[in-house]
Amino acid sequence: MAEGVTETECEVRKYLRELILNVHEPVVLRNFKHNWKAFDCSFLEWCQKFDAATGGDQQTFSCMTHRDATPQWERNYELIKITAENFANTFLTEQKFWAALMYKRANELPNVCTEGVNFECFGFPKSSGDVNLWLCSPGANTPCHYDTYGCNIVVQVYGSKSWLLFPPNTPLTSTRIPYEESSVYCTENFHSPDMRNISQFKKLESYAHRCILNPGDVLIVPHHWWHYAEAIETCLSVNYWVSLKKDIEIQLEEAIVKYIMESSVKDMFLPEAQYIFNPNQISETIEQDILWNKMKWLLDKASALDDNNSSQENETYHNYQYLPQSEIDQYSEKGLNVYKVPTMTDGAFMDLISENAKRFDMQFADESDSPLHTIKEIMLNSICSANVIKVIKLEFYRRYAAELLN
C-alpha cells in the first residue's frame, strides 16, 4: 500500500485501473477528486503562476481562423506569442481566431504549474513522465483522429470541452496525410463542414457519441476510438496515454509506415514534404540504420512478450480488455460515479453538423492546398492503410522468424 493512502483509496484505485483497462465504450467519471496541488486556484491565478515562474516570458501558441474549409490541419497553423495571463484575458470576449498551447509535456512546464500531477490516483503510479497539458481558447480543436497507441485518460481541470467520439468500425475516411506517428486522421471536417455536402455525414449518425467535459470530469477513451475535441470555453485539460501490451506490435506497424512516408519525401520539393508531414514530424525523421535497429528491437520485444505468461503484466505495458463487460458494468456500484457516453439521439448529430457548417466560408469552397499529384496521395494512403500495413507486418514476422532459424 502506498504511503499515506488508505485501504479504501487503494481499493478505489484498483477498481479505476480495471475500469480504464477494460471499457469497450467511452465513459466519464463525474466530479472526480484528483487533489492535484497545482490547480488549487482559479484558472487566472494558474496563468499568473505560470507567468511568474517563467519570468513573464511570452509563450508560443498555435492559432487559426474559425472558418477554414478543411479539417484544421497543423500545417495551416499560425503562431502568436503571448503570456499566459494575456491569453486568459484575451479570450474573455469572442475573437475571430482560436489559440492553444497543445500537447505540452508536464516536464516542460514550471514545477509549480504541475505540482502533484500524476495518474497514481487512477491506479497508474509510473505515469509522471508521460503527462500532457492542453491550454485552449474557445473553438480550439484537433481534427478527428484515433491514437494508434494506448488508451487515453483525459482530466478536465478548467473550463469545458466537447468530445465527439466514434467506434473503430465507423466508416470514416482515414488518411495518413498529414502523417504523424501515433495518429491516424480522417478527412471529414467536423469543425466547419461544407454546407453543400453535409448529407455525407448522415452515414455516421448511428455511430456518434458525444459528451461535454466540465471541471472535475474524467473521460476514458478506449483504444482506437475516433475522437474530435473542441473547446467550448477557455479551458485546460490534462491527459495520459496508458501503454498497452498490444502497443509493441503497433509500434512495428508505425515503424513500417514511417519508413514508407520518409522514403516517399526524399526526392520531393519542400512544399510537398510540408504537406505530407505534420510540422513536428519533419524534425523527427531519422537515419534508416536507426529505423532498422528499432524494427529489430520491436520484433524481438514482441517475441519476448509472447513467450511470457500472457496473464502477467509488464511494468510498462498493460494487458487490455481482459475482464467481461458484465463485471465492468457493476463498477458504478463500487462508489465510482461512472457515466457511459451515450450515442447521440436521433437528429442531434446532424443538428450539430448543420450548426458547425455555419462556420463554413464559401470563399474557401474550392481551394486546395495540396501540391501533390492526386494519384500520389491516393497511392500513399493506400499503401499505408491499416489493413495493408498489418499484412506487411505479418509477412515481416514470418520472414524474420525464418531468418532466425537459419
VOVEXZA-365673 format. One record per residue (C-alpha): x negated, y, z; residue number from 1. Coordinates in Angstrom, 1 decimal, decimal comma. Each point is the difference from the previous one (the first is absolute). Layout:
BEGIN
[[X Y Z] NUM];
...
END
This chain:
BEGIN
[[0,0 0,0 0,0] 1];
[[-1,3 3,5 -0,9] 2];
[[-1,1 2,2 2,8] 3];
[[2,8 2,2 1,3] 4];
[[2,7 -1,9 -2,0] 5];
[[2,9 -1,6 1,8] 6];
[[1,2 -3,5 -0,7] 7];
[[3,2 1,4 -1,5] 8];
[[-2,0 2,3 -2,4] 9];
[[-2,2 -3,0 -1,0] 10];
[[3,2 -2,0 -0,8] 11];
[[1,4 2,9 -2,0] 12];
[[-3,2 0,3 -2,0] 13];
[[0,1 -3,7 -0,8] 14];
[[3,6 0,3 -1,3] 15];
[[-0,9 3,1 -2,0] 16];
[[-3,0 -1,7 -1,6] 17];
[[2,1 -3,0 -1,0] 18];
[[2,8 2,3 -1,3] 19];
[[-2,5 2,0 -2,2] 20];
[[-1,6 -3,2 -1,3] 21];
[[3,2 -1,8 -0,8] 22];
[[2,7 2,4 -1,3] 23];
[[1,1 -0,6 -3,6] 24];
[[1,8 3,4 -0,3] 25];
[[-0,9 3,4 1,3] 26];
[[1,0 0,9 3,5] 27];
[[-0,2 3,1 2,2] 28];
[[-0,8 0,1 3,7] 29];
[[2,0 3,0 1,3] 30];
[[-1,4 2,3 2,8] 31];
[[-3,2 -2,0 0,4] 32];
[[-2,2 1,3 2,8] 33];
[[-3,6 -0,2 -1,2] 34];
[[-1,4 2,4 2,7] 35];
[[-2,7 1,4 -2,3] 36];
[[-1,6 2,8 1,9] 37];
[[-0,9 2,0 -3,2] 38];
[[3,6 0,7 -0,6] 39];
[[1,1 1,1 3,5] 40];
[[0,8 3,4 -1,5] 41];
[[2,0 1,7 -2,7] 42];
[[-0,9 -0,2 -3,6] 43];
[[-1,2 3,6 -0,1] 44];
[[-2,1 -0,6 3,1] 45];
[[-1,5 -3,1 -1,6] 46];
[[-1,0 2,1 -3,1] 47];
[[-1,5 2,7 2,3] 48];
[[-2,0 -2,7 1,8] 49];
[[-1,2 -1,3 -3,4] 50];
[[-1,2 3,5 -1,0] 51];
[[-1,7 0,6 3,3] 52];
[[-1,9 -3,3 -0,3] 53];
[[-1,1 0,8 -3,5] 54];
[[-1,1 3,5 0,7] 55];
[[3,0 1,4 -2,0] 56];
[[-1,4 -1,4 -3,3] 57];
[[2,5 -0,2 -2,8] 58];
[[0,9 -3,5 -1,1] 59];
[[0,5 -1,2 -3,6] 60];
[[3,7 -0,9 -0,6] 61];
[[1,4 -1,6 -3,1] 62];
[[2,9 1,9 -1,5] 63];
[[2,5 -0,2 -2,9] 64];
[[3,0 1,7 -1,4] 65];
[[3,4 -1,5 0,8] 66];
[[1,0 -0,4 -3,6] 67];
[[-2,5 -2,2 -1,8] 68];
[[1,6 -2,2 -2,6] 69];
[[-1,9 -3,2 0,7] 70];
[[-0,8 -1,8 3,3] 71];
[[-2,2 2,4 1,9] 72];
[[-3,3 -1,7 -0,7] 73];
[[-3,1 1,1 1,9] 74];
[[-1,8 0,9 -3,2] 75];
[[2,4 3,0 -0,3] 76];
[[-0,5 1,3 3,5] 77];
[[-1,4 3,4 0,6] 78];
[[-2,0 0,8 3,2] 79];
[[0,4 2,8 2,5] 80];
[[-2,0 0,9 3,0] 81];
[[1,9 1,0 3,1] 82];
[[-0,2 -0,4 3,8] 83];
[[2,3 -2,5 1,7] 84];
[[1,8 2,8 1,9] 85];
[[0,6 2,0 -3,2] 86];
[[1,2 -3,2 -1,6] 87];
[[2,6 -0,5 2,8] 88];
[[1,2 3,6 -0,3] 89];
[[0,0 0,2 -3,8] 90];
[[2,6 -2,7 -0,4] 91];
[[2,4 1,3 2,6] 92];
[[1,6 1,6 -3,1] 93];
[[0,7 -1,7 -3,4] 94];
[[-2,9 0,1 -2,5] 95];
[[-0,3 -0,7 -3,7] 96];
[[-2,6 -2,7 0,7] 97];
[[-0,8 -2,6 2,5] 98];
[[-3,3 -0,6 1,8] 99];
[[-1,4 -2,9 1,9] 100];
[[-3,1 -1,4 1,8] 101];
[[0,5 -3,7 -1,0] 102];
[[-1,7 -3,2 0,9] 103];
[[-2,3 1,6 2,5] 104];
[[-1,9 -2,5 2,1] 105];
[[0,4 0,6 3,7] 106];
[[-3,8 -0,3 0,5] 107];
[[-0,4 3,0 -2,4] 108];
[[2,0 2,3 2,2] 109];
[[-0,9 1,6 3,3] 110];
[[0,2 -2,3 3,0] 111];
[[2,4 2,3 1,8] 112];
[[2,5 -0,4 -2,9] 113];
[[0,0 -3,8 0,1] 114];
[[-0,6 -0,7 3,7] 115];
[[1,6 -3,2 1,0] 116];
[[1,2 -0,9 -3,5] 117];
[[-0,2 -3,8 -0,6] 118];
[[2,4 -2,8 -0,7] 119];
[[-0,8 -2,1 3,1] 120];
[[3,6 0,9 1,2] 121];
[[1,2 -2,0 -3,0] 122];
[[-2,2 -3,0 0,7] 123];
[[-3,0 0,9 -2,2] 124];
[[-2,8 1,1 2,3] 125];
[[-2,7 0,1 -2,7] 126];
[[1,7 2,7 -2,1] 127];
[[-1,7 3,2 1,0] 128];
[[-2,3 0,2 -3,0] 129];
[[2,7 -0,4 -2,6] 130];
[[2,6 2,6 1,0] 131];
[[1,1 2,7 -2,4] 132];
[[1,8 3,3 0,4] 133];
[[2,3 1,7 -2,5] 134];
[[0,8 3,7 0,4] 135];
[[2,7 1,1 -2,4] 136];
[[2,2 3,0 -0,9] 137];
[[3,6 -0,5 -1,3] 138];
[[0,0 -1,8 -3,3] 139];
[[-3,5 -1,5 0,4] 140];
[[0,2 -3,6 -1,4] 141];
[[-1,9 -2,9 -1,2] 142];
[[1,2 -1,6 -3,3] 143];
[[1,8 -3,3 0,4] 144];
[[-2,4 -2,9 0,5] 145];
[[-0,8 -3,0 2,0] 146];
[[-3,1 -0,7 2,0] 147];
[[-1,9 -3,0 -1,2] 148];
[[-1,4 -0,7 3,5] 149];
[[1,5 -0,6 3,4] 150];
[[3,3 1,1 1,5] 151];
[[0,5 3,6 1,1] 152];
[[0,9 1,6 3,4] 153];
[[1,0 3,6 -0,3] 154];
[[0,6 2,2 3,0] 155];
[[1,8 3,3 -0,4] 156];
[[-1,5 2,5 2,4] 157];
[[1,4 3,4 -1,0] 158];
[[2,8 1,0 -2,5] 159];
[[1,9 -2,4 -2,2] 160];
[[-0,7 -2,0 -3,2] 161];
[[2,2 -1,9 -2,4] 162];
[[-1,0 -3,5 -1,0] 163];
[[1,5 -1,8 -3,1] 164];
[[-1,0 -3,7 0,0] 165];
[[0,4 -2,8 -2,5] 166];
[[-0,7 -3,8 0,4] 167];
[[-2,9 -1,5 -2,1] 168];
[[2,4 -1,5 -2,6] 169];
[[1,5 3,4 -0,9] 170];
[[-0,1 0,6 -3,8] 171];
[[-2,2 3,1 0,2] 172];
[[-2,5 0,7 -2,8] 173];
[[-3,4 -0,7 1,6] 174];
[[-3,1 1,8 -1,2] 175];
[[-3,7 -0,1 0,9] 176];
[[-0,5 3,4 -1,6] 177];
[[-0,8 2,0 2,0] 178];
[[-2,3 -2,6 1,4] 179];
[[-0,6 -0,1 3,8] 180];
[[-1,3 -3,1 1,8] 181];
[[2,6 -1,2 2,4] 182];
[[3,0 1,8 -1,6] 183];
[[2,3 -1,0 -2,9] 184];
[[2,2 2,8 -1,2] 185];
[[3,1 0,0 -2,1] 186];
[[0,9 2,5 -2,7] 187];
[[3,4 0,8 1,4] 188];
[[0,1 3,6 1,2] 189];
[[2,1 0,2 3,2] 190];
[[-1,1 3,6 0,8] 191];
[[1,4 1,8 -3,0] 192];
[[1,5 -2,5 -2,4] 193];
[[0,9 1,1 -3,6] 194];
[[3,7 0,9 0,3] 195];
[[0,5 -1,2 -3,6] 196];
[[-1,0 -3,6 0,9] 197];
[[1,2 -0,6 3,6] 198];
[[2,2 -2,9 -1,2] 199];
[[-3,2 -2,1 -0,1] 200];
[[-0,1 0,1 3,8] 201];
[[3,4 -1,8 0,2] 202];
[[-1,7 -3,4 -0,2] 203];
[[-1,9 0,8 3,2] 204];
[[3,1 0,9 2,1] 205];
[[0,5 -3,4 1,6] 206];
[[-3,6 -0,3 1,1] 207];
[[-0,4 3,5 1,6] 208];
[[-0,5 0,3 3,8] 209];
[[-0,3 3,4 1,7] 210];
[[-0,8 1,5 3,4] 211];
[[-0,8 3,4 1,5] 212];
[[-2,8 -0,1 2,5] 213];
[[0,2 2,4 2,9] 214];
[[-2,6 0,7 2,8] 215];
[[-0,4 -3,2 2,0] 216];
[[1,1 -2,3 -2,8] 217];
[[-2,2 -2,8 -1,3] 218];
[[0,4 -1,6 -3,4] 219];
[[-1,2 -3,5 -0,8] 220];
[[-0,6 -0,4 -3,7] 221];
[[-0,4 -3,7 -1,0] 222];
[[-2,6 -1,3 -2,3] 223];
[[0,4 1,2 -3,7] 224];
[[3,2 2,0 0,6] 225];
[[0,2 2,9 -2,4] 226];
[[0,4 3,4 1,7] 227];
[[0,5 3,7 -0,8] 228];
[[-0,5 2,3 3,0] 229];
[[0,9 3,7 -0,1] 230];
[[-0,3 2,6 2,9] 231];
[[3,3 1,6 0,8] 232];
[[-1,6 2,6 2,2] 233];
[[-3,6 0,8 1,1] 234];
[[-1,1 -3,2 1,7] 235];
[[-2,8 -2,2 1,2] 236];
[[-0,1 -3,7 -0,1] 237];
[[-2,6 -2,7 0,9] 238];
[[-0,3 -3,3 -1,6] 239];
[[-2,0 -3,3 0,3] 240];
[[-0,2 -2,8 -2,6] 241];
[[-0,2 -3,4 1,8] 242];
[[-2,4 -2,3 -1,8] 243];
[[1,4 -3,3 -1,0] 244];
[[-1,7 -3,3 -0,8] 245];
[[1,4 0,1 -3,5] 246];
[[-1,9 3,3 -0,6] 247];
[[-3,2 -1,9 -0,7] 248];
[[1,5 -1,5 -3,2] 249];
[[1,6 3,3 -0,9] 250];
[[-3,4 1,7 0,5] 251];
[[-1,3 -2,3 -2,7] 252];
[[2,9 0,9 -2,3] 253];
[[-0,7 3,7 0,6] 254];
[[-3,8 -0,6 -0,7] 255];
[[1,0 -1,5 -3,4] 256];
[[2,2 3,0 -0,8] 257];
[[-2,8 2,3 1,1] 258];
[[-2,4 -1,7 -2,4] 259];
[[2,5 0,3 -2,9] 260];
[[0,9 3,6 0,7] 261];
[[-3,6 1,2 0,5] 262];
[[-1,2 -1,9 -3,1] 263];
[[2,8 1,6 -2,0] 264];
[[-1,2 3,6 0,7] 265];
[[-3,7 -0,5 -0,6] 266];
[[0,1 1,5 -3,6] 267];
[[3,0 2,3 0,6] 268];
[[-0,1 3,8 0,1] 269];
[[0,4 1,5 3,4] 270];
[[3,7 1,1 -0,5] 271];
[[0,9 -3,7 -0,7] 272];
[[-1,8 -1,1 3,2] 273];
[[1,7 2,7 2,0] 274];
[[3,3 -1,2 -1,3] 275];
[[-0,5 -3,7 0,7] 276];
[[-1,6 0,5 3,5] 277];
[[1,4 1,6 3,0] 278];
[[-2,5 2,8 1,1] 279];
[[-1,2 -1,9 3,0] 280];
[[-0,8 -3,1 -2,1] 281];
[[-2,3 1,8 -2,5] 282];
[[-2,5 0,5 2,9] 283];
[[0,4 -3,7 1,1] 284];
[[-1,2 -1,7 -3,2] 285];
[[-2,8 -2,5 0,8] 286];
[[-2,9 -1,8 -1,7] 287];
[[1,2 -3,2 -1,6] 288];
[[-2,6 -2,1 1,9] 289];
[[1,5 1,3 3,3] 290];
[[3,5 -1,0 -1,3] 291];
[[-1,2 -3,5 -0,9] 292];
[[-1,4 -0,5 3,5] 293];
[[3,2 1,3 1,5] 294];
[[2,0 -2,5 -2,1] 295];
[[-2,3 -2,9 1,1] 296];
[[0,5 1,0 3,6] 297];
[[3,7 0,1 -0,4] 298];
[[0,0 -3,5 -1,7] 299];
[[-2,0 -1,4 2,8] 300];
[[2,1 1,8 2,7] 301];
[[3,3 -1,3 -1,5] 302];
[[-1,4 -3,6 0,0] 303];
[[-1,1 0,4 3,6] 304];
[[3,4 1,2 1,1] 305];
[[1,6 -2,9 -1,8] 306];
[[-2,3 -2,4 1,8] 307];
[[1,1 1,4 3,4] 308];
[[3,1 -1,1 1,9] 309];
[[2,7 2,1 -1,6] 310];
[[1,7 0,5 3,4] 311];
[[-3,1 1,8 1,3] 312];
[[-0,3 3,7 -0,5] 313];
[[-3,2 1,7 -1,0] 314];
[[-0,9 3,1 2,1] 315];
[[0,5 2,2 -3,0] 316];
[[2,5 -1,8 -2,3] 317];
[[3,4 -1,0 1,4] 318];
[[2,4 -2,8 -1,0] 319];
[[3,2 1,4 -1,5] 320];
[[3,7 -1,0 0,0] 321];
[[-0,6 -3,1 2,0] 322];
[[3,2 0,2 2,2] 323];
[[3,5 -0,7 -1,2] 324];
[[2,2 3,1 -0,7] 325];
[[2,6 -1,3 2,5] 326];
[[-2,6 0,4 2,8] 327];
[[-1,0 3,5 -1,1] 328];
[[3,7 1,1 -0,2] 329];
[[0,2 -0,6 3,8] 330];
[[-2,8 2,5 0,9] 331];
[[2,5 2,8 0,5] 332];
[[1,1 -2,0 3,0] 333];
[[-3,5 0,2 1,5] 334];
[[0,1 3,7 0,8] 335];
[[-1,1 1,2 -3,5] 336];
[[2,1 2,7 -1,6] 337];
[[-0,2 -1,6 -3,5] 338];
[[2,0 1,4 -2,9] 339];
[[0,1 -1,8 -3,4] 340];
[[-0,4 2,5 -2,8] 341];
[[3,3 -0,6 -2,0] 342];
[[0,6 -0,3 -3,7] 343];
[[1,5 3,3 -1,1] 344];
[[3,7 0,0 -0,3] 345];
[[1,8 0,1 -3,3] 346];
[[-0,6 3,2 -1,8] 347];
[[-2,5 1,4 2,6] 348];
[[-3,1 -0,9 -2,0] 349];
[[1,3 1,6 -3,3] 350];
[[1,1 3,0 2,0] 351];
[[-3,5 0,4 1,3] 352];
[[-1,5 -0,4 -3,5] 353];
[[2,5 2,6 -1,4] 354];
[[-0,9 2,4 2,8] 355];
[[-3,8 -0,4 -0,6] 356];
[[0,6 0,4 -3,8] 357];
[[1,0 3,7 0,7] 358];
[[-3,8 0,6 0,5] 359];
[[-0,7 -1,1 -3,5] 360];
[[-1,1 2,9 -2,2] 361];
[[0,9 -0,3 -3,7] 362];
[[-3,2 1,9 -1,0] 363];
[[-2,0 -3,1 0,9] 364];
[[2,5 -2,4 -1,6] 365];
[[-2,2 -1,2 -2,9] 366];
[[-3,4 0,7 1,4] 367];
[[-2,5 -2,8 0,2] 368];
[[-3,4 0,4 1,7] 369];
[[-1,3 -3,3 -1,4] 370];
[[-3,2 0,1 -2,0] 371];
[[0,1 -3,8 -0,5] 372];
[[1,3 -1,7 -3,1] 373];
[[3,3 -1,6 0,9] 374];
[[-1,2 -3,5 -1,0] 375];
[[-3,1 0,4 2,2] 376];
[[2,2 0,9 3,0] 377];
[[2,4 -2,9 -0,6] 378];
[[-2,9 -2,4 -0,4] 379];
[[-1,7 1,0 3,3] 380];
[[3,3 -0,3 1,9] 381];
[[0,7 -3,4 -1,6] 382];
[[-3,4 -1,4 0,9] 383];
[[0,1 1,4 3,5] 384];
[[3,6 -1,0 0,8] 385];
[[0,3 -2,1 3,1] 386];
[[1,1 -3,2 -1,7] 387];
[[-3,0 0,1 -2,5] 388];
[[-2,5 0,8 2,8] 389];
[[1,3 -3,0 2,1] 390];
[[-0,6 -2,3 -3,0] 391];
[[-3,6 1,3 -0,4] 392];
[[-0,6 -0,4 3,7] 393];
[[1,1 -3,7 0,0] 394];
[[-2,3 -0,7 -3,0] 395];
[[-2,8 1,9 1,8] 396];
[[0,5 -2,3 3,0] 397];
[[0,0 -3,1 -2,1] 398];
[[-3,2 0,8 -1,9] 399];
[[-1,8 1,2 3,2] 400];
[[0,9 -3,2 1,8] 401];
[[-1,2 -2,1 -2,9] 402];
[[-3,3 2,0 -0,1] 403];
[[-0,6 -0,7 3,7] 404];
[[0,4 -3,8 -0,6] 405];
[[-2,7 0,1 -2,8] 406];
END
